[in-house]
Amino acid sequence: FYRCQFDPSTGGEMLQMEFHNFLKGEDS
């Protein structure tokens, strides 16, 4: 769901950053 939301919104750059932050936040 993140990819579809951030990919077209920021062009895919924020997608990786946000997705990584999301995973890190859940793990930490």
N, CA, C and O atoms as a Tinker XYZ file with bonds, in Angstrom:
   112  protein
     1  N      0.835000   -1.200000    0.000000    73     2
     2  CA     0.000000    0.000000    0.000000    64     1     3
     3  C      0.876000    1.260000    0.000000    63     2     4     5
     4  O      0.483000    2.300000   -0.529000    81     3
     5  N      2.039000    1.154000    0.586000    73     3     6
     6  CA     2.939000    2.314000    0.629000    64     5     7
     7  C      3.447000    2.666000   -0.771000    63     6     8     9
     8  O      3.524000    3.835000   -1.151000    81     7
     9  N      3.790000    1.617000   -1.525000    73     7    10
    10  CA     4.339000    1.822000   -2.861000    64     9    11
    11  C      3.333000    2.583000   -3.727000    63    10    12    13
    12  O      3.700000    3.530000   -4.424000    81    11
    13  N      2.086000    2.175000   -3.683000    73    11    14
    14  CA     1.063000    2.797000   -4.530000    64    13    15
    15  C      0.780000    4.227000   -4.079000    63    14    16    17
    16  O      0.343000    5.063000   -4.870000    81    15
    17  N      1.036000    4.499000   -2.797000    73    15    18
    18  CA     0.728000    5.821000   -2.279000    64    17    19
    19  C      1.886000    6.802000   -2.474000    63    18    20    21
    20  O      1.669000    7.977000   -2.770000    81    19
    21  N      3.107000    6.315000   -2.308000    73    19    22
    22  CA     4.259000    7.204000   -2.396000    64    21    23
    23  C      4.896000    7.215000   -3.785000    63    22    24    25
    24  O      5.451000    8.226000   -4.214000    81    23
    25  N      4.810000    6.080000   -4.481000    73    23    26
    26  CA     5.423000    6.001000   -5.814000    64    25    27
    27  C      4.937000    7.114000   -6.734000    63    26    28    29
    28  O      5.762000    7.843000   -7.285000    81    27
    29  N      3.629000    7.273000   -6.922000    73    27    30
    30  CA     3.093000    8.308000   -7.800000    64    29    31
    31  C      3.093000    9.682000   -7.144000    63    30    32    33
    32  O      3.024000   10.696000   -7.838000    81    31
    33  N      3.169000    9.728000   -5.842000    73    31    34
    34  CA     3.112000   11.002000   -5.120000    64    33    35
    35  C      4.456000   11.731000   -5.192000    63    34    36    37
    36  O      4.504000   12.930000   -5.468000    81    35
    37  N      5.536000   11.004000   -4.944000    73    35    38
    38  CA     6.857000   11.641000   -4.931000    64    37    39
    39  C      7.743000   11.124000   -6.049000    63    38    40    41
    40  O      8.861000   11.610000   -6.222000    81    39
    41  N      7.268000   10.156000   -6.808000    73    39    42
    42  CA     8.067000    9.650000   -7.922000    64    41    43
    43  C      8.850000    8.401000   -7.543000    63    42    44    45
    44  O      9.656000    7.911000   -8.334000    81    43
    45  N      8.621000    7.885000   -6.345000    73    43    46
    46  CA     9.297000    6.647000   -5.972000    64    45    47
    47  C     10.468000    6.886000   -5.027000    63    46    48    49
    48  O     10.997000    5.935000   -4.451000    81    47
    49  N     10.880000    8.137000   -4.859000    73    47    50
    50  CA    12.020000    8.381000   -3.981000    64    49    51
    51  C     11.601000    8.326000   -2.516000    63    50    52    53
    52  O     12.248000    7.678000   -1.693000    81    51
    53  N     10.521000    9.007000   -2.212000    73    51    54
    54  CA    10.037000    9.003000   -0.830000    64    53    55
    55  C      9.526000    7.603000   -0.481000    63    54    56    57
    56  O      9.490000    7.221000    0.688000    81    55
    57  N      9.136000    6.851000   -1.499000    73    55    58
    58  CA     8.617000    5.497000   -1.285000    64    57    59
    59  C      9.614000    4.668000   -0.488000    63    58    60    61
    60  O      9.251000    4.045000    0.510000    81    59
    61  N     10.859000    4.657000   -0.922000    73    59    62
    62  CA    11.876000    3.853000   -0.243000    64    61    63
    63  C     12.147000    4.397000    1.154000    63    62    64    65
    64  O     12.272000    3.632000    2.110000    81    63
    65  N     12.236000    5.708000    1.270000    73    63    66
    66  CA    12.516000    6.329000    2.567000    64    65    67
    67  C     11.391000    6.052000    3.554000    63    66    68    69
    68  O     11.634000    5.622000    4.681000    81    67
    69  N     10.159000    6.299000    3.122000    73    67    70
    70  CA     9.002000    6.090000    3.991000    64    69    71
    71  C      8.841000    4.618000    4.331000    63    70    72    73
    72  O      8.567000    4.264000    5.478000    81    71
    73  N      9.011000    3.767000    3.334000    73    71    74
    74  CA     8.844000    2.332000    3.542000    64    73    75
    75  C      9.879000    1.833000    4.539000    63    74    76    77
    76  O      9.572000    1.002000    5.393000    81    75
    77  N     11.094000    2.334000    4.432000    73    75    78
    78  CA    12.168000    1.933000    5.337000    64    77    79
    79  C     11.858000    2.424000    6.749000    63    78    80    81
    80  O     12.040000    1.697000    7.725000    81    79
    81  N     11.392000    3.658000    6.843000    73    79    82
    82  CA    11.051000    4.231000    8.143000    64    81    83
    83  C      9.932000    3.437000    8.792000    63    82    84    85
    84  O      9.950000    3.204000   10.000000    81    83
    85  N      8.973000    3.028000    8.004000    73    83    86
    86  CA     7.831000    2.268000    8.505000    64    85    87
    87  C      8.289000    0.934000    9.076000    63    86    88    89
    88  O      7.853000    0.522000   10.151000    81    87
    89  N      9.167000    0.269000    8.349000    73    87    90
    90  CA     9.666000   -1.040000    8.794000    64    89    91
    91  C     10.540000   -0.871000   10.029000    63    90    92    93
    92  O     10.465000   -1.669000   10.963000    81    91
    93  N     11.359000    0.158000   10.032000    73    91    94
    94  CA    12.258000    0.401000   11.166000    64    93    95
    95  C     11.446000    0.730000   12.419000    63    94    96    97
    96  O     11.756000    0.261000   13.514000    81    95
    97  N     10.412000    1.539000   12.243000    73    95    98
    98  CA     9.581000    1.927000   13.380000    64    97    99
    99  C      8.855000    0.725000   13.968000    63    98   100   101
   100  O      8.691000    0.620000   15.184000    81    99
   101  N      8.426000   -0.171000   13.106000    73    99   102
   102  CA     7.691000   -1.355000   13.577000    64   101   103
   103  C      8.638000   -2.323000   14.272000    63   102   104   105
   104  O      8.271000   -2.979000   15.247000    81   103
   105  N      9.853000   -2.402000   13.762000    73   103   106
   106  CA    10.828000   -3.335000   14.325000    64   105   107
   107  C     11.380000   -2.795000   15.638000    63   106   108   109
   108  O     11.582000   -3.542000   16.595000    81   107
   109  N     11.625000   -1.473000   15.671000    73   107   110
   110  CA    12.216000   -0.870000   16.869000    64   109   111
   111  C     11.137000   -0.668000   17.922000    63   110   112
   112  O     11.423000   -0.171000   19.011000    81   111
